[in-house]
Structures are given as structure tokens and as C-alpha cells.
Amino acid sequence: MTRLTADRRQVLKWIPVAAAAGLLAACSNAAPRLDTGPTPAAATVGGAAGGDYRLGSGDKVRVIVFGEQDLSGEFVVGDSGTVDMPLIGSVRARGATVPEFQNRIVAQLRDGYLNDPKVSVEVLNYRPFFITGEVKQGGEYPFKASLTVQDAVGVAGGYTYRAETSYAYLRRAGEDREIKVSLDSRVPINPGDSIRVPERFF
């Protein structure tokens, strides 16, 4: 049992038994517990699925306008990069984060329609990714969280016998150039990315 000094015995005279027990535990030699904050969540969407993820054509979102069921629903970002919503019409979505898109809806609703709109937006389905080259079934495939280039090759049926398997080319959504990525480690992809598996030269 922890040995008490005279000062601590004097203090404990005025503390109920249950509280005294808690104080004794605090005086023990156990290391203090440090609050390091929440444990980081596993990365999704190639590390871009949180507030940094930017919407694009083909994404499907759920918009809830609280107290206004007729204005709520599920919508797809169109080829023009906008979402067509009841009452307020087109809202620009392409290139916006989910919070930015949400704020745009609020602003348009507040402009002559609702005094204090409360809006919630979430992504239901991300736009697909594309894979071509030396895979057995190239094409467009639905995106899922935490996909890598190696996973995408598996989704496309695997490599052909002519495939180069040590690297591939990756073009990020919204960019014009490909980057060469080594497949020695797992390479995350994002919605809308395009992957090209080249042919080996021997």
C-alpha cells in the first residue's frame, strides 16, 4: 500500500472514502496516461477520401436538406461537372471538396429560398477507374476504398503473358500526363484514375 505523508493523511480526513481511494490510485507509481488524440483512421480513396477528396463527373452523392424532403435526394455529378437539384437548379460540384459543395448548396438555397438551410452531403458511389494495356479485361470498373494499382490489375483479370509487371503508368483524374509507378510497393489509386500496364520488351 502507498505510504502516506502527514500532509496527505490530513487531507484525506476531509475526503469521503470512495474519493480517497481514487486519490490513492493517482498517487501510485503507474505512468500517467497521455492523451495523444484520436487514432488516425485507415487511409481510403488513395488517401484522398476525407475532406480533401474532390468531386468529379460520375460521383453519386446524397444531399439532405433538413426539414425539406422535396429538396433532398441522391444525385450524380453530370458530365458538365454540376448537380441538378430541385428548386435551385445546377450546383457546381466538379473540383469541389464535399464541404465546399455543401456550402454552395447552402448559399444557393439561402439566395431567395430558405432563411437558414441546414444541409448534409455524403458521397455514395465514387466515379469509376480505368485500366488498359496488358491486362486480360481492360475497361472501366467501380471504385472501392483502399484500391491499389495491384488490386486494379486483379479486378481486370490479371496480367497477360506479355505484361511488364514491375511498373505501370498512372494518370490521376483531372491530369493530362502519366506518371511511371513502381509496383515493388502498393500504389493507391483514386476515383477517376487511369492505369496503363505496358508490354515488356523481352
Residue pairs with C-beta under 8 A, 6 or more apart in sequence:
2 24
2 27
2 28
4 12
8 27
11 23
12 20
12 23
15 23
42 146
43 49
43 146
43 188
44 50
44 145
44 146
45 53
45 126
45 143
45 145
45 146
45 190
45 191
46 147
46 188
46 189
46 190
46 193
47 188
48 54
48 190
49 145
51 97
51 98
51 99
52 97
53 97
53 98
53 123
53 190
53 191
54 94
54 95
54 96
54 97
54 174
55 61
55 77
55 93
55 94
55 95
55 96
55 97
55 98
55 101
55 123
56 77
56 81
56 94
56 95
56 127
56 173
56 174
56 191
56 192
57 77
57 78
57 79
57 80
57 81
57 94
57 127
58 76
58 77
58 126
58 127
58 128
58 191
58 192
59 76
59 77
59 93
59 123
59 125
59 126
59 127
59 191
60 74
60 75
60 76
60 77
60 123
60 124
60 125
61 74
61 75
61 76
61 77
61 83
61 93
61 98
61 101
61 121
61 122
61 123
61 124
62 73
62 74
62 75
62 121
62 122
62 124
63 71
63 72
63 73
63 74
63 75
63 83
63 85
63 105
63 119
63 120
63 121
64 72
64 119
64 120
64 121
65 71
65 72
65 105
65 109
65 114
65 117
65 118
65 119
66 117
66 118
66 119
66 120
67 118
68 114
68 117
70 86
70 87
71 85
71 86
71 87
71 88
71 109
73 85
73 86
74 124
75 83
75 84
75 85
76 83
77 83
77 93
77 94
77 127
78 84
80 90
81 92
81 93
81 94
81 95
82 90
82 91
82 92
82 93
82 94
83 90
83 91
83 93
83 101
84 90
84 91
85 91
85 105
87 109
87 113
88 105
88 108
88 109
88 113
89 108
91 101
91 104
91 105
91 108
92 104
93 101
93 104
95 174
96 104
98 121
98 122
98 123
101 121
102 119
102 120
102 121
105 117
105 119
105 121
106 117
106 119
109 117
109 119
110 116
110 117
125 142
125 143
126 142
126 143
126 191
127 143
127 173
127 191
127 192
128 140
128 141
128 142
128 143
128 191
128 192
129 140
129 141
129 143
129 147
129 152
129 189
129 190
129 191
129 192
129 193
129 194
129 195
130 139
130 140
130 141
130 193
130 194
130 195
131 138
131 139
131 141
131 152
131 153
131 155
131 156
131 194
131 195
131 196
131 197
132 138
132 139
132 194
132 195
132 196
132 197
133 163
133 168
133 169
133 195
133 196
133 197
133 198
133 199
134 159
134 160
134 162
134 163
134 164
134 197
134 198
134 199
135 153
135 156
135 157
135 158
135 159
135 160
135 163
135 197
136 156
136 157
136 158
136 159
136 160
137 156
137 157
138 156
139 156
141 152
141 155
141 156
143 189
143 190
143 191
143 192
146 188
147 188
147 189
148 186
148 187
148 188
148 189
149 168
149 170
149 181
149 183
149 186
149 187
149 189
149 195
150 183
150 186
150 187
152 189
152 195
153 159
153 168
153 195
153 197
159 165
159 197
162 199
162 200
163 197
163 198
163 199
163 200
164 197
164 198
164 199
164 200
164 201
165 183
165 200
166 182
166 183
166 184
167 180
167 181
167 182
167 183
167 198
168 180
168 181
168 183
168 187
168 195
168 196
168 197
168 198
169 178
169 179
169 180
169 181
169 195
169 196
169 197
169 198
170 178
170 179
170 180
170 181
170 187
170 189
170 193
170 194
170 195
170 196
171 177
171 178
171 179
171 193
171 194
171 195
171 196
172 179
172 190
172 192
172 193
173 190
173 191
173 192
173 193
173 194
174 192
178 194
178 196
181 187
189 195
